Amino acid sequence: MGFFSLRSVSASTYHWGNVEYTKRPGCLVDQFSVNLRVHCGSNNDPPLEIASHCDCFAYLLKFCTTSVMNPTARIPSRTRTLPSLSLCASLLLLLALARCASAAEPYLPSDDNEVLETLPRSLLSGGDELTSMRQQLADDPKNLDLARTVASRYLQMGKQDGDPRFYGYARAALGPWWDAADAPADILKLRAKLKETDHDYDEALADLWQFVKQEPRDAQAWIEISNILRVQGKYDEALEARNKLSEFARSVEIMYSNVPLLAVTGNAEAALDLIQQKLPEARQRYPGTVPWMLTMRAEISRALGRDEQAEESYLEGLGDDPGPSYLMRAYTDFLLDRDRANEALELVRDHTADTGSLLRAAIAAKQVGDEKLADEYQSQLENRFQEIRLRGSEPHGRFESRYALELENVPLLALELAQKNWQKQKEARDTRNLLEAAIAAKRPDAAKPVIEFLEKYGTQDVQFDKLLNQIEGK
């Protein structure tokens, strides 16, 4: 009898090869027993070989890692029972079992023109140089200058393409210093950014606080501190960091911290005015800041219900930055909310290496009624979530909760995931996910902390207003 931390979703029984598994009815539960029995190839087979001889390995890999099923594997003859295992231990076992996959037949495309993988565009420029640097770093892993350069390049590529693999390469480059308490200042800064991309905000902040003790007038570090605190919903602390930045930074650097805070603390009009004031100067002197400013202008305009102004800013920003980005994802949501799913799908379908874009592509495909394409995207999302778990991390709660609600239609699970995510971060999409899941799950009480938070800071957003009216029965 093994124990897995799973969630029950609904009642039905399915068959996977000679494996029978059951989805139990009822509310979400933290833990229940799973009777797992595996058909043995012979009495002398070791455990790893036992697993490779049964169909349940594929089932376990698919469903244990998504934590939604209750599997019961049955056999017609000899059985062995796995010991009691936690979900994490079970996943580690699955990692060990993964070598059995090598026995599978390789996939051979029937058409020579079939695209098996689209390489990130960043690899098409400067790839040879970066490959050479990686090889040098492999021979000399403690070469600080080289590690810093390689990590910075991969971090930039990850931002550009939205491909999380690049962040993994950047982390590998910093391997010798990843856990070092006395890491050099520039490594601390890179390490903090990578932790931020993994939504490990407290650890990122710890590195940044250590960094500013050494470099107290580094504007970018203070911008990052203010930004992370804002994402966490710690607006008062974020304002303190902005005030510290204001003591020495240029006006354009202060704007990076100020605009997002104004937008969520009841001062959206002031945020728009500040952008309009600084945009002409930015176009002339700081063109690299313009896409961000257009993104903020679009999002604040949307929140205030000014759709025409918002769309103009989205489109102008995409003209400057057509790749997968926060701006592209935000505009895709804008289109989906206005029943323009065909346009949304066209916008993101070539950028699905980015998980946020892939999620929106799946939602758009479902909305337009292309079930085959929606299933394909959904399968890719499931695999991506599984891969993240098997690496010992967790999928981004913002994506996973939305996946559970809009693609799987499991409101209780979506609510649980949204609540867990909202404890970590409280940006507009995180708040919206929780409110929508609370409505779908018929759990208005679950929205109470969110409502109190929005009221405390006077956050302005017409989408929130609509959802709050639904919760309050207006």
TORVOZA-143450 format. One record per atom (N, C-alpha, C): residue in three letters; x, y, z. Coordinates in steps of 0.2 Angstrom, whole numbers, plus 5000, padded with zeros to 4 digits. Atoms other than C-alpha are relative to their C-alpha. Layout:
BEGIN
ALAXYZ...
// end
This chain:
BEGIN
MET500449945000MET500050005000MET500450065000GLY499649945001GLY500850164994GLY499650065002PHE500449944998PHE500350345000PHE500350054995PHE499849955005PHE500350484987PHE499650065002SER500449944999SER499850664990SER499650024994LEU500349995006LEU498550674977LEU499350045001ARG500749975000ARG496850764973ARG499549964996SER500550035004SER495250684969SER499650054996VAL500349955004VAL494350764955VAL499249984999SER500750025002SER492750664949SER500049925000ALA500050075000ALA492150484948ALA499949974993SER500050045007SER492550374933SER500649965000THR499450055001THR493650224929THR500250004993TYR499750015007TYR494850214914TYR500449945000HIS499550055001HIS495950084907HIS500650034996TRP499449985004TRP497750114902TRP500449944999GLY499850075001GLY498349954894GLY499749955005ASN500350054995ASN498149824908ASN500050035007VAL500149964994VAL498049964921VAL499350035001GLU500649974998GLU496450014929GLU500150065005TYR500049954995TYR496350184938TYR499450035000THR500749974998THR494950274946THR500150075002LYS500149944998LYS494550454948LYS499550015005ARG500550014995ARG493650464965ARG499650075000PRO500449944999PRO492150584968PRO500250045007GLY500049974994GLY492050714982GLY500550065000CYS499649945000CYS493050864988CYS500749985000LEU499350015001LEU494850884987LEU500349985007VAL499750034994VAL495850785000VAL500850015000ASP499349995000ASP497650805005ASP500449934999GLN499650075000GLN498150615006GLN499549955000PHE500450074999PHE497350445003PHE500549954997SER499650065002SER498050275000SER499949984993VAL500050025007VAL498450204983VAL500349935000ASN499750075001ASN498550014980ASN500349994993LEU499650015006LEU499849994967LEU500349934999ARG499750065001ARG500249824961ARG500249994993VAL499650005007VAL501449794946VAL500149924998HIS499950075003HIS501449634935HIS500849994999CYS499350015001CYS503149554936CYS500249964994GLY499750045006GLY504149484921GLY500249935002SER499850064997SER504849354932SER500150015007ASN499949994993ASN505149314950ASN500650035002ASN499349984998ASN506949364949ASN500150084998ASP500049935002ASP506549534941ASP500150055006PRO499949944995PRO507249684951PRO499550054999PRO500649955000PRO506049824955PRO500050054993LEU499949965006LEU506749934940LEU499749964994GLU500250045006GLU506449794928GLU499249995000ILE500750014999ILE504749764935ILE499650054997ALA500449945003ALA504149934931ALA500150014992SER499949995007SER504949934914SER499549954996HIS500450055003HIS503849774910HIS499250025000CYS500749984999CYS502149864914CYS499850064997ASP500349945003ASP501049994906ASP499950055006CYS500249954995CYS500850084923CYS500550055001PHE499449954999PHE502550174922PHE499750064996ALA500249945004ALA501850284908ALA499450045003TYR500649974996TYR500250314918TYR500250045006LEU499849974994LEU501150354934LEU500450074998LEU499749945002LEU502250474925LEU499650064998LYS500549955002LYS500750564917LYS499650035006PHE500549974995PHE499650574932PHE500250015007CYS499749984993CYS500650564948CYS500350075000THR499649945001THR501650714942THR499550065000THR500549955000THR500050814939THR499650005006SER500350004994SER499350764956SER499350005000VAL500750005000VAL497550734951VAL499749935000MET500350065001MET497250554949MET500149955006ASN499950054995ASN497050404961ASN500149934996PRO499950065004PRO497850254951PRO499949935004THR500050064997THR497450074955THR500249954994ALA499750045005ALA498549954945ALA499949935002ARG500150074999ARG497949774944ARG500349954995ILE499650055004ILE498749614937ILE499649945001PRO500350075000PRO498049444933PRO500449955003SER499650054997SER499449354941SER500450025006ARG499649984995ARG500949374952ARG500150085001THR500049934998THR501049544961THR500650015005ARG499649984995ARG502249644971ARG499750075002THR500349944998THR501749794981THR500550055002LEU499549954998LEU502749954982LEU499950025007PRO500149974993PRO503150024999PRO499750065001SER500349934999SER502350175007SER500550054998LEU499549955002LEU503050324998LEU499650075000SER500349935001SER502650514998SER500050014993LEU500049985007LEU502350594982LEU500750014997CYS499349985002CYS504050664981CYS500449944999ALA499650065001ALA504850504984ALA499849964994SER500250035006SER503750424971SER500350034994LEU499849965006LEU504250554959LEU500849984999LEU499350025000LEU506150514963LEU500049934997LEU500050075003LEU505750334959LEU499950004993LEU500149995007LEU505050384943LEU500650024996LEU499449985004LEU506550474938LEU500549944999ALA499650065000ALA507550314942ALA499849954995LEU500350055005LEU506350214931LEU500050034993ALA500049975006ALA506550334917ALA500449974995ARG499650035005ARG507850234909ARG499749954996CYS500450055004CYS506550104904CYS499850034994ALA500349975006ALA505950234891ALA500549994994SER499550015006SER507550204881SER499849944996ALA500250065004ALA506750034876ALA499550014995ALA500649985004ALA505350124867ALA500350014992GLU499849995007GLU505450134848GLU500050074998PRO500049935002PRO506050294841PRO499550034995TYR500549975004TYR504850414833TYR500350024993LEU499849985007LEU505050424814LEU499550034996PRO500649965003PRO504050554805PRO499949974993SER500250025006SER503150504790SER500150044994ASP499949955005ASP503450664781ASP500750045001ASP499449974998ASP505150734779ASP500050085001ASN500149934999ASN504450914780ASN499750015007GLU500349994994GLU503750884797GLU500550035005VAL499649964995VAL504351004810VAL500049975007LEU500050034993LEU504950914826LEU500250055005GLU499849954995GLU505651064835GLU500250064997THR499949945003THR505751244832THR500650035005LEU499549984995LEU507451314839LEU499950075002PRO500149934998PRO507351474849PRO500450054995ARG499749955005ARG507851624838ARG500750025003SER499349974997SER509251674850SER500649954998LEU499550055001LEU510151514846LEU500350014992LEU499849995007LEU510251574828LEU500550054999SER499549945000SER511351724832SER500549995005GLY499550014995GLY512951704841GLY500149935004GLY500050064997GLY512651524845GLY500749975000ASP499350035000ASP514451464840ASP500450035005GLU499649974995GLU515251594851GLU499849985007LEU500350024993LEU514151544866LEU500249935001THR499850074999THR514451354863THR500850005001SER499350004998SER516351394863SER500150025007MET500049984993MET516151484879MET499849955005ARG500350054996ARG515151344887ARG500649945000GLN499550055000GLN516551224882GLN500650025004GLN499549974996GLN517851334890GLN499850005007LEU500250004994LEU516851344905LEU499949935003ALA500050074998ALA516651154906ALA500749985002ASP499350024998ASP518551144907ASP500250045006ASP499849964995ASP518651284919ASP499450035004PRO500649984997PRO517051294929PRO500050065005LYS499949954995LYS517751414942LYS500250074997ASN499749945004ASN518251544929ASN499450065001LEU500549954998LEU517251694937LEU499750044994ASP500249955005ASP517251814922ASP499649964994LEU500450045005LEU516751674910LEU499349985002ALA500750034997ALA515351604921ALA499550065000ARG500549945000ARG514651784923ARG499850024993THR500149985007THR514751814904THR499549954997VAL500550055002VAL513851644900VAL499450015003ALA500649994997ALA512551664913ALA499650064998SER500349945002SER512151844908SER499749994993ARG500350025007ARG511951784889ARG499449965000TYR500550054999TYR510851644894TYR499450035003LEU500649974997LEU509751754905LEU499750054995GLN500349955005GLN509551884891GLN499649964995MET500450045005MET509051744879MET499449975003GLY500650024997GLY507851674891GLY499450065000LYS500449955000LYS507051844893LYS499750024993GLN500149995007GLN507051864874GLN499549954997ASP500450065003ASP506251694869ASP499549975005GLY500550034995GLY505251654885GLY500149935001ASP499850074999ASP506151484885ASP500349995006PRO499750014993PRO506451424903PRO500749965000ARG499450045000ARG507851304897ARG500650055000PHE499449965000PHE509051454895PHE500150025007TYR499949984993TYR508751504913TYR500449945004GLY499650064998GLY509351324917GLY500750004999TYR499350005002TYR510951344907TYR500350065004ALA499749944996ALA511251514916ALA500149985007ARG499950024993ARG511051434933ARG500649955000ALA499450045000ALA512251294928ALA500650035000ALA499449965001ALA513551424923ALA500250025007LEU499849974993LEU513451494941LEU500049945005GLY500050064995GLY513451314949GLY500550015006PRO499549994995PRO515051344959PRO499850055006TRP500149954996TRP514351494967TRP499250005002TRP500750004999TRP512451444968TRP499850015007ASP500250004992ASP512451414987ASP500550035004ALA499449974996ALA513951514992ALA499750065003ALA500249954996ALA513551635006ALA500450064998ASP499549945001ASP515051745001ASP500150014992ALA499950005007ALA514751744982ALA500150084998PRO499849935002PRO515451904973PRO499450034998ALA500649965001ALA514252044971ALA499749994993ASP500350015007ASP513952024952ASP499749934999ILE500350065000ILE513551844955ILE499450005004LEU500650004996LEU512351884968LEU499450034996LYS500549965004LYS511452004956LYS499749954995LEU500250055005LEU511351864943LEU499649955003ARG500350064997ARG510851734955ARG499350035002ALA500649984998ALA509451844962ALA499550004994LYS500450005006LYS508751874944LYS499749934998LEU500250075002LEU508751684941LEU499549985005LYS500550024995LYS507851654957LYS499350034999GLU500649975001GLU506551784953GLU499649974994THR500350045006THR506251694936THR499749945002ASP500250064998ASP505951544946ASP499450015006HIS500549984995HIS504751634958HIS500249995007ASP499750004993ASP505851614973ASP500250065002TYR499949934999TYR505551784978TYR500450025007ASP499749994994ASP506151774996ASP500849994999GLU499350015001GLU507851704991GLU500350054995ALA499749945004ALA508051834977ALA500150065004LEU499949944996LEU507751974989LEU500649995005ALA499450014996ALA509051895001ALA500650024997ASP499449985003ASP510351904988ASP500050074998LEU500049925001LEU509852084983LEU500250045006TRP499849964994TRP509952145001TRP500749995001GLN499350014999GLN511652065002GLN500450044995PHE499649975005PHE512152144986PHE500050085001VAL500049934999VAL511552324990VAL500450025006LYS499649984995LYS512552315006LYS500750024997GLN499449995004GLN514052304994GLN500050064995GLU500149955005GLU513352424981GLU499450045001PRO500649974998PRO512152534989PRO499750054995ARG500349955005ARG511952654974ARG499949974994ASP500250035007ASP511552524961ASP499350004999ALA500749985001ALA509952584954ALA499649944998GLN500450065003GLN509452424945GLN499949955006ALA500150044995ALA509652324961ALA499450035004TRP500549974997TRP508452444970TRP499349994996ILE500650015004ILE507252434956ILE499749935000GLU500250074999GLU507252244957GLU499749995007ILE500350014993ILE506952254976ILE499350035000SER500749975000SER505452374974SER499549954996ASN500550045004ASN504752264960ASN499849945003ILE500250064997ILE504852104969ILE499650015006LEU500549994994LEU504052174985LEU499350024997ARG500749985003ARG502652244974ARG499749944997VAL500250065002VAL502452074966VAL499749965006GLN500250044994GLN502251994983GLN499450045004GLY500549974996GLY500952124988GLY500250045006LYS499849964995LYS502052215000LYS500150074998TYR500049945004TYR501652384993TYR500450055005ASP499749954995ASP502252485009ASP500849995000GLU499350015000GLU503952405009GLU500350024993ALA499849985006ALA504052424990ALA500150084999LEU499949935000LEU503752614992LEU500650025004GLU499449994996GLU505152615005GLU500649994995ALA499450015005ALA506352544992ALA500050054994ARG500049955005ARG505752664979ARG500350075003ASN499849934997ASN506052814991ASN500849995001LYS499350014999LYS507852744994LYS500350014993LEU499849995007LEU508052734975LEU500050084998SER500149935001SER507452914974SER500650055002GLU499449964997GLU508952974984GLU500550024995PHE499449995004PHE510152954970PHE499949994993ALA500150035007ALA509452884954ALA499750064995ARG500349955005ARG508952974938ARG499249994999SER500750005000SER507153014935SER499749944996VAL500250065003VAL506952874922VAL500049945004GLU499950064996GLU507552744934GLU499550005005ILE500650004995ILE506352804947ILE499449984998MET500650015003MET504952794935MET499949925000TYR500050075001TYR505352604933TYR499749975007SER500350024993SER504852584952SER499450035001ASN500649964998ASN503552714953ASN499449994996VAL500650015004VAL502352684939VAL499649945002PRO500450064998PRO501952504944PRO499750015006LEU500349994993LEU501652554962LEU499450055000LEU500649955001LEU500552704957LEU499449964997ALA500550045003ALA499552584946ALA499649965004VAL500450054996VAL499052464960VAL499850035006THR500149974994THR498852584974THR499550065000GLY500549955001GLY497352694968GLY500250064996ASN499749945003ASN498452814958ASN500149984992ALA499950025007ALA498252744940ALA500050064995GLU500049945005GLU497852914932GLU500750035001ALA499349974999ALA499552974940ALA500549964996ALA499550055003ALA500452824933ALA500050024992LEU500149985008LEU499752864915LEU500350074999ASP499749935001ASP500253044917ASP500850005000LEU499250004999LEU502053004922LEU500349964994ILE499750035006ILE502252884907ILE499950054994GLN500149955006GLN501553014895GLN500550065001GLN499549954999GLN502753144903GLN500749984998LYS499450025001LYS504253034901LYS500149964993LEU499950045006LEU503952944885LEU500450044994PRO499649975005PRO504553074873PRO500850005001GLU499350014998GLU506253084882GLU500349934999ALA499850075000ALA506352894883ALA500149984992ARG499950025007ARG506152884864ARG500650034997GLN499449975003GLN507553004861GLN500749975004ARG499450014996ARG508752954875ARG500149935003TYR500050064997TYR508252784882TYR499549954996PRO500450045004PRO507452684868PRO499849935002GLY500150064997GLY507652524877GLY499549995005THR500650004995THR506352574890THR499350014997VAL500649985003VAL505052614877VAL499549945000PRO500550065000PRO504252434875PRO499749995007TRP500350014993TRP504052424894TRP499550065002MET500549944999MET503252604895MET499449994996LEU500650015004LEU502052554881LEU499649945003THR500350054997THR501652394890THR499650025006MET500349974994MET501252484906MET499450054998ARG500549965002ARG500252614897ARG499449964998ALA500550055003ALA499252474888ALA499649975006GLU500350034994GLU498952384905GLU499650045004ILE500349954995ILE498452534915ILE499350034996SER500649985004SER497252594901SER499549955000ARG500550055000ARG496452424900ARG499750005007ALA500350004993ALA496252424919ALA499550065001LEU500549944999LEU495352594918LEU499450004995GLY500650005005GLY494152534904GLY500150034994ARG499949965006ARG494952634890ARG500349954995ASP499850055005ASP495052494877ASP500450024994GLU499749985006GLU495452594862GLU500750025001GLN499349984999GLN496952674870GLN500549945002ALA499650064999ALA497552514877ALA500249964994GLU499850045006GLU497452424860GLU500550044996GLU499549965004GLU498452564852GLU500749995003SER499350014997SER499852544865SER500249934999TYR499850075001TYR499852354864TYR500349994993LEU499850015007LEU500052364845LEU500650044999GLU499449965000GLU501352504846GLU500649965003GLY499550034997GLY502352404858GLY500249934997LEU499850065004LEU502252244848LEU500450014994GLY499649985006GLY502952334833GLY500750015002ASP499349994998ASP504452374843ASP500349935003ASP499850064996ASP504552204852ASP499549944998PRO500550055002PRO503652064842PRO500149935002GLY499950074997GLY504351914851GLY499649995006PRO500350014994PRO503651824866PRO500250045006SER499849964995SER503551934880SER499350015004TYR500649984996TYR502352004894TYR499550034996LEU500549965004LEU501652124882LEU499649964995MET500450055005MET501151984869MET499549965004ARG500550044996ARG500351884883ARG499550045002ALA500549954997ALA499452034890ALA499550024994TYR500549985005TYR498752084873TYR499649934998THR500450065001THR498251904870THR499449995004ASP500550004995ASP497251904886ASP499550054998PHE500549945002PHE496452074880PHE499649974994LEU500450035005LEU495951984864LEU499549955002LEU500450054998LEU495251834872LEU499450025004ASP500549974996ASP494251934884ASP499550044996ARG500449965005ARG493452024869ARG499749954995ASP500250055005ASP492951864860ASP500350004993ARG499650005006ARG494351884847ARG500549955000ALA499650054999ALA495051714850ALA500449984993ASN499750015006ASN495551694831ASN500750045000GLU499549965000GLU496651844832GLU500549985006ALA499650024995ALA497351784849ALA500549944998LEU499650065002LEU497851614842LEU500550024995GLU499549985005GLU498751694827GLU500650045003LEU499449964996LEU499751804839LEU500549965003VAL499550044995VAL500451664850VAL500249944997ARG499950065002ARG500451514839ARG500749984998ASP499350015002ASP502251534833ASP500550015006HIS499649984994HIS502851574851HIS499949955006THR500350054995THR502351414861THR500649975004ALA499450024995ALA504151384868ALA499950045006ASP500249974993ASP503551514881ASP499449975003THR500550044997THR502451424893THR499450055000GLY500549965000GLY501351574895GLY499650014994SER500349995006SER501051594877SER499749934998LEU500350075002LEU500751404875LEU499349995004LEU500750004996LEU499351414889LEU499550044996ARG500549965004ARG498551554879ARG499849974993ALA500250035006ALA498651464863ALA499549945001ALA500550064999ALA497751314870ALA499350035002ILE500649974999ILE496451424877ILE499650034994ALA500249975006ALA496251514861ALA499749954995ALA500250065004ALA496151354851ALA499449975002LYS500650024997LYS494851294863LYS499450044998GLN500649955001GLN493751454861GLN499850004992VAL500250005007VAL493851444842VAL499749934997GLY500250065002GLY493351264842GLY500449954996ASP499550045003ASP494951184835ASP500249955005GLU499950054994GLU494851034847GLU500749964999LYS499450035001LYS496350944839LYS500650045002LEU499549954999LEU497451094840LEU500050015008ALA500049994993ALA496851124858ALA500349955004ASP499850064997ASP497150944863ASP500850005000GLU499350005001GLU498950964856GLU500350045004TYR499749954996TYR499351114865TYR499949985008GLN500150034993GLN498551044881GLN500549955002SER499550054998SER499650894880SER500750035001GLN499449974999GLN501151004878GLN500150035006LEU500049974994LEU500751094893LEU500049955006GLU500050064995GLU500450934903GLU500749985001ASN499350035000ASN502150874898ASN500550055003ARG499649954997ARG502951044902ARG500050005008PHE500150004992PHE502251044920PHE500349945003GLN499650064997GLN502850864922GLN500750005000GLU499349995001GLU504550904916GLU500350055006ILE499849964995ILE504651044929ILE500049975007ARG500150044994ARG504050934943ARG500649955001LEU499450055000LEU505350804938LEU500650035002ARG499449964998ARG506650934940ARG500150025007GLY500049994993GLY506150954958GLY499750075001SER500349934999SER505251124955SER499249994999GLU500750005001GLU503451174954GLU499850044994PRO500349955005PRO502451244939PRO499850065002HIS500249934998HIS502051424939HIS499350005002GLY500750004998GLY500451434950GLY499550044996ARG500549955004ARG499751574939ARG499849964994PHE500250045006PHE499851454924PHE499649945001GLU500350074999GLU499351294932GLU499350015003SER500749994997SER497751374941SER499650014994ARG500449985006ARG497151444924ARG499949944996TYR500050065003TYR497551284916TYR499449955003ALA500550044997ALA496451194928ALA499350024999LEU500649975001LEU495051314926LEU499750004993GLU500349995007GLU494951354908GLU500149954995LEU499950065005LEU495651194900LEU499749945003GLU500250074997GLU495251054913GLU499350015003ASN500749994997ASN493651134920ASN500049975007VAL500150034993VAL494051084938VAL500150065005PRO500049944996PRO493551234948PRO500450005007LEU499750014993LEU494051164966LEU500850004999LEU499350005001LEU495751124960LEU500350064998ALA499849945002ALA495951284951ALA500050055006LEU500049964994LEU495451374967LEU500649995005GLU499450024995GLU496751284978GLU500650024997LEU499349975003LEU498151324965LEU500050075000ALA500049935000ALA497651504964ALA500150035007GLN499949984993GLN497551524983GLN500749995002LYS499350014998LYS499251444985LYS500550054996ASN499649955004ASN499951554971ASN499950075003TRP500149934998TRP499151714978TRP500450015007GLN499549994994GLN500151684994GLN500750024999LYS499349995003LYS501751704984LYS500050074997GLN500049945004GLN501251844972GLN499350024999LYS500649975000LYS499851964970LYS499950054994GLU500149965006GLU499952034952GLU499350004998ALA500750005003ALA498352074942ALA499749934998ARG500350065002ARG498251904934ARG499949955006ASP500150044995ASP498551814950ASP499350015004THR500649994997THR497151904958THR499449984996ARG500650015004ARG495951884944ARG499949925000ASN500150074999ASN496351694944ASN499649985006LEU500350034994LEU495851674962LEU499250025000LEU500749975001LEU494251784959LEU499649954996GLU500350045005GLU493751684944GLU499949925003ALA500150074998ALA494051514952ALA499550005006ALA500450004994ALA493151564968ALA499250004997ILE500750005003ILE491551604957ILE499949934997ALA500150065003ALA491751444947ALA499949945005ALA500050054994ALA491951344963ALA499450015004LYS500649984995LYS490451434971LYS500350005007ARG499649994994ARG491651474985ARG500150085001PRO499949935000PRO491351664987PRO500450025007ASP499649994994ASP492151655005ASP500750004998ALA499250005001ALA493851614997ALA500250064997ALA499849945003ALA493851784989ALA500150055005LYS500049954995LYS493751875005LYS500750045001PRO499449974999PRO495651905008PRO500250044994VAL499949965006VAL495751964990VAL499650075000ILE500449945000ILE494352084992ILE500350055005GLU499749964995GLU495152155008GLU500650044998PHE499449985003PHE496752174999PHE499950064995LEU500149955005LEU496052274985LEU499750065003GLU500349944997GLU495052384996GLU500550045004LYS499549964996LYS496552425007LYS500450054996TYR499649955004TYR497552494993TYR499650034994GLY500449975005GLY496152554982GLY500249994993THR499850025006THR496652454967THR499550014995GLN500549995005GLN495752504951GLN500149954994ASP500050055005ASP495352374938ASP499249984998VAL500750015002VAL493652364928VAL499949925000GLN500150075000GLN493952174927GLN499849975007PHE500150024993PHE494052154946PHE499350025002ASP500749974999ASP492452264947ASP499549954998LYS500550055003LYS491452144936LYS500049935004LEU500050064996LEU492051994946LEU499850015007LEU500249984993LEU491752074963LEU499250005000ASN500849995001ASN489952114957ASN499749935000GLN500250075000GLN489751924953GLN500049975007ILE500050034993ILE490351874970ILE499550035005GLU500549974995GLU489251994979GLU499350004997GLY500750015002GLY487751944968GLY499750064997LYS500349945003LYS487452114960LYS499949994992
// end
